[in-house]
Amino acid sequence: MNADDTSARADELIILRAPTVADGADLWRIAKGTGVLDTNPPYAYLLWARDFASSSVIADVEAEPAGFISGYRKPSDPETLFVWQVAVDSAFRGRGLAKKMLFELVQRTGASRLETTITADNEASIALFTALAREHGTEIERRSLFTEDLFPAEEESGEAHAAEDLYIVEPLNR
Ligand SMILES: CC(C)(COP(=O)(O)OP(=O)(O)OC[C@H]1O[C@@H](n2cnc3c(N)ncnc32)[C@H](O)[C@@H]1OP(=O)(O)O)[C@@H](O)C(=O)NCCC(=O)NCCS
């Protein structure tokens, strides 16, 4: 694929919308296709599309499912949007799609605070949430959250899981 194929096209129709159960299998396919995300069972994506649609988003590019964000409002603090998975199909990366989805979700939910977790090696994800803070003129903070020892051992699960740091972006939607 050459550079022109991945660059944003002004005439491209991008639709950002809350997912429905009819999108569940596509959410699973996109997550699996990243090759780096923990892929949940297909059932989890169906459940997500049914019960957490208002805090999630799917992007259709020219009617093709191209990416999604799954999130929820923290039960203990509904003003906080927790972003669980962000995934963009490799064919649609590097043209601002993740940013568009994230910004739409922050605006749609009206959340005043965002939380997510990121592994230290995920530069793209760190850049995405840093861009959110920068372009909303607000702060981003990192704290330790799920350290490596909290995950099942490699001998048990088949692969080691890197520590997931907590990133907080606030205030939002002032
Ligand atoms: C992370 C991911 C969602 C980014 O999607 P994308 O649509 O290509 O991202 P965008 O084009 O909106 O770029 C958002 C920001 O990240 C930066 N970025 C994107 N890819 C990058 C990369 N590989 N390395 C460093 N920075 C990167 C962009 O420059 C932009 O920052 P800027 O506004 O400061 O320039 C995508 O790479 C992906 O699906 N990765 C695999 C799954 C994953 O790791 N998800 C995140 C953890 S839940």
The ligand as an SDF file (V2000), in Angstrom:
LIG
                    3D

 48 50  0  0  0  0  0  0  0  0999 V2000
   -3.5000    3.3810   18.5700 C   0  0  0  0  0  0  0  0  0  0  0  0
   -4.3650    3.4660   17.3110 C   0  0  0  0  0  0  0  0  0  0  0  0
   -5.8130    3.2900   17.7350 C   0  0  0  0  0  0  0  0  0  0  0  0
   -4.1650    4.8510   16.6550 C   0  0  0  0  0  0  0  0  0  0  0  0
   -5.0740    4.9480   15.5590 O   0  0  0  0  0  0  0  0  0  0  0  0
   -4.8880    6.0330   14.3840 P   0  0  0  0  0  0  0  0  0  0  0  0
   -6.2210    6.2710   13.7830 O   0  0  0  0  0  0  0  0  0  0  0  0
   -3.7960    5.6140   13.4980 O   0  0  0  0  0  0  0  0  0  0  0  0
   -4.4240    7.3240   15.2340 O   0  0  0  0  0  0  0  0  0  0  0  0
   -4.5490    8.8460   14.7640 P   0  0  0  0  0  0  0  0  0  0  0  0
   -4.2010    8.9540   13.3130 O   0  0  0  0  0  0  0  0  0  0  0  0
   -5.8490    9.4030   15.2120 O   0  0  0  0  0  0  0  0  0  0  0  0
   -3.3690    9.5240   15.5940 O   0  0  0  0  0  0  0  0  0  0  0  0
   -3.5630    9.9600   16.9400 C   0  0  0  0  0  0  0  0  0  0  0  0
   -2.2450   10.4700   17.4960 C   0  0  0  0  0  0  0  0  0  0  0  0
   -1.3380    9.3750   17.6590 O   0  0  0  0  0  0  0  0  0  0  0  0
   -0.1520    9.5860   16.8660 C   0  0  0  0  0  0  0  0  0  0  0  0
    0.2080    8.2670   16.3230 N   0  0  0  0  0  0  0  0  0  0  0  0
   -0.5540    7.4440   15.5570 C   0  0  0  0  0  0  0  0  0  0  0  0
    0.1240    6.3100   15.2870 N   0  0  0  0  0  0  0  0  0  0  0  0
    1.3440    6.4370   15.8860 C   0  0  0  0  0  0  0  0  0  0  0  0
    2.4710    5.5750   15.9930 C   0  0  0  0  0  0  0  0  0  0  0  0
    2.4890    4.3720   15.4140 N   0  0  0  0  0  0  0  0  0  0  0  0
    3.5320    6.0050   16.7290 N   0  0  0  0  0  0  0  0  0  0  0  0
    3.5290    7.2010   17.3430 C   0  0  0  0  0  0  0  0  0  0  0  0
    2.4570    8.0600   17.2890 N   0  0  0  0  0  0  0  0  0  0  0  0
    1.3890    7.6770   16.5660 C   0  0  0  0  0  0  0  0  0  0  0  0
   -0.5660   10.5850   15.7920 C   0  0  0  0  0  0  0  0  0  0  0  0
    0.5310   11.3080   15.2990 O   0  0  0  0  0  0  0  0  0  0  0  0
   -1.5500   11.4560   16.5720 C   0  0  0  0  0  0  0  0  0  0  0  0
   -0.8640   12.3550   17.4290 O   0  0  0  0  0  0  0  0  0  0  0  0
   -0.7160   13.9130   17.0510 P   0  0  0  0  0  0  0  0  0  0  0  0
   -2.1060   14.4830   16.9980 O   0  0  0  0  0  0  0  0  0  0  0  0
    0.1100   14.4480   18.1850 O   0  0  0  0  0  0  0  0  0  0  0  0
   -0.0090   13.9550   15.7130 O   0  0  0  0  0  0  0  0  0  0  0  0
   -3.9670    2.3840   16.2650 C   0  0  0  0  0  0  0  0  0  0  0  0
   -2.5940    2.4700   16.0060 O   0  0  0  0  0  0  0  0  0  0  0  0
   -4.2770    0.9570   16.7180 C   0  0  0  0  0  0  0  0  0  0  0  0
   -5.3990    0.4580   16.5330 O   0  0  0  0  0  0  0  0  0  0  0  0
   -3.2770    0.2910   17.3190 N   0  0  0  0  0  0  0  0  0  0  0  0
   -3.4480   -1.1010   17.7790 C   0  0  0  0  0  0  0  0  0  0  0  0
   -4.3510   -1.1790   18.9850 C   0  0  0  0  0  0  0  0  0  0  0  0
   -3.8820   -0.3380   20.1400 C   0  0  0  0  0  0  0  0  0  0  0  0
   -2.7120   -0.3370   20.4860 O   0  0  0  0  0  0  0  0  0  0  0  0
   -4.8300    0.4080   20.7650 N   0  0  0  0  0  0  0  0  0  0  0  0
   -4.5520    1.2980   21.8610 C   0  0  0  0  0  0  0  0  0  0  0  0
   -4.6100    0.6490   23.1770 C   0  0  0  0  0  0  0  0  0  0  0  0
   -6.2680    0.3420   23.7570 S   0  0  0  0  0  0  0  0  0  0  0  0
  1  2  1  0
  2  3  1  0
  2  4  1  0
  2 36  1  0
  4  5  1  0
  5  6  1  0
  6  7  2  0
  6  8  1  0
  6  9  1  0
  9 10  1  0
 10 11  2  0
 10 12  1  0
 10 13  1  0
 13 14  1  0
 14 15  1  0
 15 16  1  0
 15 30  1  0
 16 17  1  0
 17 18  1  0
 17 28  1  0
 18 19  1  0
 18 27  1  0
 19 20  2  0
 20 21  1  0
 21 22  1  0
 21 27  2  0
 22 23  1  0
 22 24  2  0
 24 25  1  0
 25 26  2  0
 26 27  1  0
 28 29  1  0
 28 30  1  0
 30 31  1  0
 31 32  1  0
 32 33  2  0
 32 34  1  0
 32 35  1  0
 36 37  1  0
 36 38  1  0
 38 39  2  0
 38 40  1  0
 40 41  1  0
 41 42  1  0
 42 43  1  0
 43 44  2  0
 43 45  1  0
 45 46  1  0
 46 47  1  0
 47 48  1  0
M  END
$$$$
